[in-house]
């Protein structure tokens, strides 16, 4: 499963379509207490203020909350363009996109 996830992340980061994926965030929400952990993969992660630990989903940046709300309604491994996907209950991979310039 890890290999599949890494392949998906790499293919999105290296995508040549009309969207540049600068980074992908892995958001893990614990079921027992709602504690949230955010890590980042990609070219813009060094300067990311979103990485870290949060007491609950409601403490996340609004763009992350919106994507998690959408992904909470789909089955695991269903990918939604410009939003992300979830690999299992409580594990979300969120895209942070920018339009291509030029």
C-alpha positions in Angstrom: 0.0 0.0 0.0 2.9 2.4 0.8 4.3 1.9 -2.7 0.9 2.8 -4.2 0.6 5.9 -2.1 4.2 7.0 -3.0 3.5 6.4 -6.7 0.3 8.5 -6.5 2.2 11.4 -4.7 5.1 11.3 -7.2 2.8 11.2 -10.2 0.9 14.2 -8.9 4.0 16.2 -8.0 5.5 15.5 -11.5 2.3 16.1 -13.4 2.5 17.9 -16.8 -1.1 18.9 -17.0 -2.5 22.4 -16.5 -1.9 22.3 -12.8 1.3 22.5 -10.8 1.2 20.5 -7.5 3.7 22.4 -5.4 3.0 20.2 -2.4 0.8 17.5 -1.0 -0.2 17.3 2.6 -0.8 14.1 4.5 -3.4 14.8 7.3 -3.9 12.2 9.9 -7.0 12.5 12.2 -7.1 10.2 15.2 -10.5 8.7 15.8 -10.2 8.6 19.6 -9.5 12.2 20.4 -9.6 14.1 17.1 -5.9 15.0 17.3 -4.5 16.0 13.9 -1.0 15.6 12.5 0.0 17.3 9.2 3.1 16.6 7.1 4.0 18.0 3.7 5.7 16.5 0.6 6.8 18.7 -2.2 8.7 21.8 -3.3 7.0 24.3 -1.1 7.1 22.4 2.2 10.1 24.2 3.7 8.2 27.4 4.0 4.9 25.7 4.9 3.2 27.1 8.0 0.5 24.4 7.9 2.8 21.5 9.0 2.5 20.4 12.6 0.0 19.1 15.2 -3.5 20.4 15.8 -6.0 19.7 18.6 -8.8 19.2 16.1 -9.8 19.5 12.5 -11.5 22.9 13.3 -8.0 24.3 14.1 -6.7 23.5 10.6 -6.4 26.2 7.9 -9.8 26.6 6.2 -8.6 25.3 2.9 -7.7 22.0 4.6 -11.0 21.8 6.4 -12.8 22.3 3.1 -10.9 19.5 1.4 -11.3 17.1 4.4 -15.1 17.8 4.4 -15.3 16.8 0.7 -13.1 13.7 1.1 -15.0 12.5 4.1 -18.0 11.8 1.8 -16.1 9.5 -0.6 -14.8 5.9 -0.4 -11.1 5.3 0.3 -8.8 5.7 -2.7 -11.4 7.8 -4.7 -9.3 10.7 -6.0 -10.9 14.1 -6.5 -9.1 16.4 -8.8 -7.6 19.5 -7.1 -8.8 18.2 -3.7 -6.9 15.0 -3.0 -7.9 11.5 -1.7 -8.2 9.5 1.5 -6.4 6.2 1.8 -8.3 5.0 4.9 -10.6 6.4 7.5 -8.8 9.4 9.1 -5.9 9.6 6.6 -6.2 12.3 3.9 -3.8 13.4 1.2 -4.6 17.0 0.2 -3.4 18.9 -2.9 -2.2 22.5 -2.6 -2.4 23.7 -6.2 -1.5 26.8 -8.1 -2.4 27.6 -11.8 0.5 27.4 -14.2 1.9 30.8 -15.2 2.9 31.6 -18.7 
